[in-house]
Amino acid sequence: MKLLLTSGGVTNPSIHAALDDLLGKPVAESHALVIPTAQWGHPMCGPGSVHGLLAAGDSWRHLTGLGWASLDVLELAALPSIGADRWLPWVQDADALLVDGGDAAYLCHWMRESGLAEVLPTMPDTVWVGVSAGSMVMTPRIGELFVEWPSAPSDRTLGVVDFSIFPHLEAFPTNTLAAAEQWASDLGVPAYAIDEQTALTVVDGTVEVVSEGTWTTFEP
């Protein structure tokens, strides 16, 4: 699987060009599934925010509102009850999975419970477009700072990549560089702090930073 890990989505021409490159064709010719699951695990999200995402409204112009050839929904919490023989073809037919933010621990739980985490390594050409928690879920740890779901067993996530991500750098009063430094000091893995104009691409283990904004790295 090819990864486009973002904080705020496809927010500038550089990130959009990186997405087209990963897809191997324009967004307008690509078919996407949007995964809203992480939103249900975060106290700041709910029916209204999920509706906005699925409706591809102006607030989500950097993800679902990019002009995809088709845009359908994949709710991970529903998948265990219908069986992989039904949902797996939907995933395999998609060019991109658009994975929105919320709580990464909750998203990680449902990726495992649904079976999606298990099949992702069999899909080398599919592009994972993560926003916030949708990016963080691919890391080994998110840090206690970002765990909002009360039932989370820990801050550990899928570990598809070997680094952690601090999103929304300077976008909120709590997401300062000093806060990112403190967060990174407890992880024991390399980490990136990225703002809304920055993304990370990961292809065959090679990481590249795509940015028209601000980012920094931390070593363990």
N, C-alpha and C positions, 0 to 999 in steps of 0.2 A: 504494500500500500504506500502511496505517496502522500506526504503530509504537508499541509499548509496551516501552520499554527499561528493564530493571530490573537490579539487582545480585543480589537473592536471590529474585526471583519476586513473586507476588501475595501479599504478606505482611501486608496490613492492609486494613481496609474501604475506605480512600480509593483504594488502587490497584485493588481489586476493582471499585469503582464506575466507575473510569476504564475498566477492561477491558469491563465491560458496556456502557458508553457507546460505546466504539469498535466493539464487535460489533453494536450496535443491538438487542440482545436478551440475555437472561440466558445465562450460561455453560452452564446446564443444558439449554439449547435449541440449543447450538452444537456443531459438529463440528470436531475438531482433529486435526492430524497432529503428532506429536512427532519432532523431528530430534535424534538423539543424537550426530551425527557429530563435533562438537568434542571430545568426551570421548576419542576414540581418539588425539588428538594431544597429550594432556597426560600427563606421567608420573605424576600422582597419581590418574588415572582408569584404569578397566579393566573387565573383564567384570562384576565385582560392582556397580560404580557404575552401569553402563549398565543392568543388570538391574533395579536399584532404581528407576531413572527410568521404565523401560518398564512396570514393575509398578505404578507410581503408589503406591508405598509411603509411609509416614508422612513419611519424609525429603523426599519430593517433593510434599507436600500443597500447596505453594504454586505448583505448575505443573501436573503431570499429575494430581494428586489433587484438583483443584478441583470435580470432579463434571460433567465434560463429557458431552454427549449421546452422543458416541462419541469414541474415542481410538485412533488407529492410528499406525503407525510409518513414517517416511520416512528411509531411510538413504541419504545423498547419494552415498557412495562406490560404491553399487550402480547408480546411475542411468545412467551412461554405457554400461553393458553391456546395458541393456534398451531404450533408446530413448525419446525424449520422447513418442512416440505412445501409449506405455503409461502413463508416470508423470504426464504433464501433466494428464490429467483428474482424477487423485487430488488434485493440488494445487489445481486450479480448483474442486473441489467442497468444499474445506475452508473453514470460517469463520476458522480461526486456525492458524498455524504456531507451534508451541511449540519454541523453539530453545535447547537447554540449553548450559551452559558447558563449558569445557575449554580448548582452545587456539584463539584467534580466527584466527591465521594458517592453521592447518590447516583450519578451517571455511571460511575465505575461499577457499582452494585448491579445495575440493570444491564450493563453491557455483558457482565459475566452470567447473570441469571438467564438472559435471553439467548445466550450462545453467540452473540455478535462478536465478542472479543475473540472467540475461538476461530471464527472463520475469516477474520480480517487478514491474517497472513497468507491466505489462499487467493487474495485479490490484488495482485501486484500493480495493476493499471488503474485501480480506483483511487480517487483523490479524496482524502479526508480534509475538510475545511473546518477547522475548529475556531470557535470564538470563546475566549475566556476559559470557563470550565471545560468547554469542548476541546480546548487545546491542552489544558492542565491534566486531563484524564489520561493522556498518553505518557505522562511523566512518572517517575518512580515514587515521588512524594509531592504533596501540595503544601505541606506545613499546616500546623494547627490553626494558624491565622485564617485559613480559607475553608475550614470545615464548619458548615452551618447545619448539616443534617444531624439531628440528635442520635440517630441509630448508627452512625458511622463507626465501624470498629477501630479505625485509625485514620491517619492522613495518607496512607499508602494507596497508590493507584496502579495503573496497568504496567508501567515500566517499559513501554514500547521504545521510548527514547531513554537516554541515560542522563538527562538533565531535567531540572525543574524550571517552572515559569512563574514569574510574578507579573500579572497583567495590570493594565490600566495605570501604568506609571504616571503619577502626577495628574491623573484624571479625577481623582477623589481626594478629599483632605487626608484620608488615612493612607493613601497609596503613595507615600513619599519615597524618595531615594533612601532616606534614613531607615524607614520602615522595611524597605526591601533588603537593605544590608543586614538588619537584625533578623529578618525572616530567613535569609540565606545562611546565616551563621549556624543555624540549628539543623540543617538538612543533611549534611555530609555528602552532597553530590554537587556537581557543577550546576549553575543556574543562570538564567537570563531574566532581567527586568526589562519589560517592553511597554512602550506606550501605544496609543491607538493608531499610530501611523507606521507601526512596525510589525513584521511577520517573520517567522522562521520556516524555511522549507527543509524537508528531510526526505532524501531519496537515496535508497540503498545505503543508509547510514551516514551519508554526507549532509552536514548541516550548513545552510547558508542564511545569512541575515538579509532581509529585504526591508529597507527602511527609508522613509522620508521624514523621520522624526527622531526620537530619543530612545536609546537603549544602552544597557550595560551588562557586563557579565560578572559572575562571582565564582571563585574557585573554592572548593571545600576546605 
